[in-house]
Amino acid sequence: MNQEKIISNTIVFVKEELKNAEGGHDWFHVERVYRNTLLISKEEKVNTFVVSLAALLHDIADPKFFNGDETLGPKKAQNFLKKQRVDNEIIKHVINIIRYISFKNSFDKKRNKFTSKELEVVQDADRLDAIGAIGVARCFNYGGFKNRALYNPEIPPNLKMSKEEYKNSNAPTINHFYEKLLLLKDKMNTNSGKKIALSRHDFMIEYLNQFYSEWNGIK
């Protein structure tokens, strides 16, 4: 396999597939996750080819935009990688990362879990893009896309959701900070991910404090 050529072809493929995607889940999101993946990989013993492919293909068909279908993304990625004549074991590994990377899978306690260092790296890279300044921007972009309220003091965050409740939630955007974003700092797998997550987490806390101050007319 010519790995550099396959990576180049994958980038072209993903850009085309996501050219009309929602702004928080578009090519630029994938590019950031890819860069984060390469950054974290410098301090972790992983197969760089596997994590690169997984990062580039992880959102090729995000279930939330395809009626909750969690099989479409892995299928698209698998078909593409087969056309690129990627080794079957690598394809299997990449597909498993795509299947298990999502935060919503953490709700599924009884499901058999796939684990690998490569999954941990790509998962951290993806979660880093969900927090900090970009995470805040993505959160409100998606909330606007779904026509959700910014905030409603009468609708508290639900911290005991099932996977289905999480997938089907239409709660105000601010609730998502408590139901997901503020939880990610403590869910990082790698030392690199944990270090980067700290400052991004602190930024979100500062943002929320400012948000409530403005909402309540304090400053």
Buried (B, 14 or more C-beta within 10 A) or exposed (E): EEEEEBBEBBBEBBBEBBEEBBEBBBBBBBBBBBEBBBBBBEEBEBBBBBBBBBBBBBBBBBBBBEEEEBEBBBBBBBEBBEEBEBEEEBBEBBBBBBBBBBBBBBBEEEEEEBEBBBBBBBBBBBBBBBBBEBBBEBBBBBBBEEEBEEBEEEEEBBEEBEBEEBBEBEBBBBBBBBBBBBBBBEBBBBEBBBEBBEEBBEBBEEBBEEBEEEEEEEE
